[in-house]
Amino acid sequence: MFELVDAYSQSAVIKVIGVGGGGGNAVQHMLGAAIDGVDFVC
């Protein structure tokens, strides 16, 4: 009768934005940790 179709992507979009000195330092630290699947804006 009915068929449920999941057309949505199952992956999250993660963006990290560093604002100010502390935010930039946090982004640099995360970049150094080599986290995959994250977009960094600094």
C-alpha positions, 0 to 999 in steps of 0.5 A, spaced: 500 500 500 504 505 502 512 505 501 516 510 506 522 513 502 527 516 506 530 521 501 534 525 506 541 525 507 543 521 513 550 525 514 550 532 519 554 538 516 558 541 521 562 547 521 566 550 526 567 558 526 573 561 530 571 568 532 576 572 536 583 570 539 580 564 543 576 562 537 581 562 532 586 558 537 580 553 538 580 552 531 587 551 530 587 546 536 581 542 532 585 543 525 591 540 529 587 534 531 585 532 524 578 532 525 575 529 519 568 531 516 568 538 519 569 545 515 573 550 519 572 557 518 578 562 521 
